[in-house]
Amino acid sequence: YYLSDISALIIGACAVAESAEEVEEYLTRGYNFSMWYLDNLYASGDQEGFMYNHHQLEYLVAALDNMTRVTGNSDLISHKYFSELLVDWILYFMAPGNGKLMPISDSPYATYYFNTLSILNKEQDNEKAGFILKYGKRRCL
């Protein structure tokens, strides 16, 4: 719930900004909440279900990518949660031999995190994200 709101706040601020200073209050609020959230995920190792995590992070990572473009600050998109936990977590769910993500628990679809992995592959030059994108089987949901 809150990640969708924060993501919308960040994307909205980025969309109307002529400069980062014009929307600094909104970007600061988005930055602070996002950093708190990512720090807590990293420190605790807790995850939501695979599908819920996917939906929330698709919005958040898109927002953080926009914020990086507007402000030039890549602290959030480069957060160690993405590079040290999330991409490995997704990789571990790939089925050996066919590259599909396993439809387990709350996740009936075969592929997830396409936008998240695309952005992390580009922004972090994350080889594992690139591997999942290259060998994973993407199909329409």
N, C-alpha and C positions, 0 to 999 in steps of 0.2 A: 504494500500500500504506500508506504512512505517513499520507497524508491521510485515509484511511478511519478509521484508528486515532485520529488526533487529533480528527477530527470526532465520533467516538463518545465520546471522553473529554469533550469540551466539552458535547455534548448530554446525556450521562449526568450530568455535574456540575450542569448547569442544571436537569435534571429533579428531582433530589433536594434541591436547595438551598432552604432556608428563607430564606437570605440569601447574598449573594456571599461573605461572609467565611467561611462554613462550608466552602466548596469552593475557597477562594482558591488553594491549591496546585495543583489540577487546572486551574483556569481560567488561572493564570499559565503553566503548562506549555503549554497549548493556545494561549494568546495568543502566547507567545514563538516557538513553532514556526511558527504561522500567519504571523506578521509576517516571520520569516526567509524563509519560502517565498514569500510575496507580493513581498517586496523583491527576492528573487533572480529571480523571473519578470519583474518590472518592469525590473530593471537589465539582464538578459540578453536579453530579448525572446524567449527560448526558449518553445516550446509543445510539449505532447504532441500526439498525434494528436487530431483533432477529437472522436472518440467518447470516448477515454480522458479527455481534458480535461473533457468534459461530465460524465462519471460522477463524477470526483473533485470537481469544483467544485460539483455539485449538493449533495453532502454537506457540503462545507466551508462554502459560503455559508449553508446552512440552520443549521449550527452557529454561525456568526458572527452570524447574525440572532438566534438564541437567546441568545448571550452578550451581545449588545447590550441585549436586553430585561432580562436579569438584572442586569447591571452598570451599564448606562447609558453604557458606553464604546463609542463607534461608530468608533474608529480603524480597526479591521480592515475592517468592512463599507464604510467610506468610503475604503479604500485606493485610491491612484491607479492601481494595476494594473487595477481594475475599470472605473474611469471613463475612463481614457486608452488602454487597450489592449484588454481583453477584449471589451467591447461593440462596438467598431469591428471587431475581428477577426471576430466573429459576423456583424455587419452585412455585411461584405464577402463573406461566403459565401452571402448571399441571392441567389436567382435573379432577374434582372430580369423584371418583369412579373407573376410569379406569387407571389412572396414566400416560396417554399419554400427551405429550406436545401439546398444541393447535396449529394447523396449521393456523396461522393468519398472516396478513400483508405480509411480504416478506419471510415467512417461511412455505413452503408447506409440510415439512416432519413432522413426528410424534415425533422424538426424536432428541435431540441435546446435545452437550457438554459432550459426553461420556468420552473422554480422559481428558478433563478439570476437570470434577467431580471426576474421578478416582484418578487423581493426588492430587486434593485438599482433598479428603477423606483420602488418605494415608499420605500426608505431614502435614495436619492440623488436622487430626482426626476429620474432619468436619461431624458431625452427619446428618446434612441436606443434604449434598452431598451424603452421604451413603444412606439416605432415598430415594432420587431421583433415585440412581442407583438400589436400591433393588426393589422399587415398580414401577418405570417407565417402560414403555413398549419399549424395544429396538428392532428395526428391521432394516434391511439393507436399506440403502438409494439408 
